[in-house]
Amino acid sequence: MGSTDLGRASIVELGDVRSAPALPPGSGKVRALATRIDESSACSACYAALIHGLARLEERGVLVRLDEALSAGAGGSTPVSSRKIAIGRDFLGLGATSASTSGSTSASTSGSRTGALHVLGCGTCTRTAAVLHIPGCPPDATTVTEHLELFARGGRTGFLE
């Protein structure tokens, strides 16, 4: 039962560092999952959905297959960043342009990013910077998980190209 006697009240200040419990140490899981991501100015909702999807694949034992699919899709002569999943606003408008006179493909640039083409992108911002991208702005975690698992198992239908 409440009381109006402020002398007996126990006052706890919210946000007071002295009374807050210590944060548990990080497991490093997110950092380990993030090694598969080429992030540049990604919004938190998009990034969280991608981390969630990668964590679900790890739980299902499919993450190694995703790594293999990313490596196989990138080919041996492409930049290392192409073997990672592109995510972020800085990829907006990047992508392959018309072939040059030497027959090689050049890439357009925007902002500070190079035009390296990625195998897989997450979110609408990567639609031109990746061969396949997971649609949505931001894509929901379930959609990301489904697309990552499909890609890991060799499927390409359902992606936007």
N, C-alpha and C positions, 0 to 999 in steps of 0.2 A: 504494500500500500504506500502511496506517495506521502510526502510530508512537506510542509512549508518551512520547516526549520533548516535554513541554509547553513547553519553552524554544523550540522551533522551530515551535510551533503558530501558525497564523493564526486568531485568534479574531474573529469578526464578531458584533456584538451586534444581534439582531433588534429592529427598531423604533427603532434609533438614527438620529435625524434627520440627523446629520452624515454618515453613510455612505449615506443613501437617495438615489436619483436624483430629480431634480426632476420634478414631475408635468407632463405635457404640458398645454399650454393647452387649455381647453375650446373646442369648436367652436360652441357656442350652439345646436346642433341640438335638444337636449331642451327648452331654453327656448322655442325657436320652435314646437315641436310642442305644448308645454304651453299656448300661447295659446288653444287650442281646448278647454281643460278648466276646469271650475268645480270645484275640489277643496276639500273641507272634511273634515279628519280621515280621509283615505284611508289604508288600510294600504299598506305598500310593495309587497306582491305584486300587489295590484289596480292600483295606479298604474303599476307596471312593465309589467304586461300591456297596459295602455292605451297607454302610450308606445310599446311594441313594435308594437302594432297600427297606430298612427298612422305610425310609421316605415316599416312594410311598405307602407302605402297610398302614402306618398310615393315609395318605390322603384318602385311600379307605375304611378305617374302618376295616381292616383285621389284624392289628397288634396284637390285643388281641387273635385272633385265632392262630396266629403264636406262641405266648407265650404258649397257651394251647397245641398246637401240640408238641412243644419242651419238655414241662413237661411230656406229655403223652408218648412220644417216649423214654424219658430217664428212665422212671420207678422210683419208689420210693427209691430204694436202691443204685442208682448210684451217683457218685460225683456231686456236684453242677455244676462244670464246664461243665459237660455233658449236662446240660440244656441250654447251651449257644452255639452260633455258633462259631466253631473253624475257625481261620484265621491266617495265618502267616507261615513263613519259618521254624520256630521251630517245627512245626507239621510234617514236612517232614520225612517220615520213621517211624513214630509212629503208633501204632495200636495193635490190638489183635494178640497174638501169639498162638502157640499150647496150648491146655489144659494141665494143670499140673496133677500130679498123684492124687491130691485130687479132680479133676474134675472141678476146677474153672479155669477161663480164666485169664492168666496173661497178662501183656502188656510190650512191649519192650520200651526202652527209648532211647532218642537221645538228646544230649545237656542238657539243664537245665529243660526240660519239663518232666512231668510224662507221663505215657502211658495211661491215662484215655481216654476211647473211647467216642467220642462225637456222638450225634444223627445226627448232620448236620455240614458240613464244607463248606467253601467258597474258591474255588481255587484249583488248582492242588496239592499244597503242603499238603492239608488235605485229600487226597484221601485214605490214609490208617489209618488216625486218626479218621475218622467219618464213621458211617454206610452209610450215603448218603452224596455225595458232589456235589457242583455246579462246573461243569467243566470250565476250562479256566485258562490261565496264561497271564495276569489277565483276569478274566471273565468280560465281558462288563456289564454295568449297567442294560441294558434291560434283559439280560439273568438272572442276579441275581434276579431282580424283579420278573420275570416270575417263576423262581424256588421257591423263597420264598412264593409267592402266591399259587403255586401248593401245596407245603408242608403244608401251613396253612389250606388249604381246604381239606387236607387228601390224596392228590395224591402222589404217589411215582414214577410213570413212568416218564421218562425223566431225572432222576438223574442217576449218575454213582454210582454203588455199588461196 
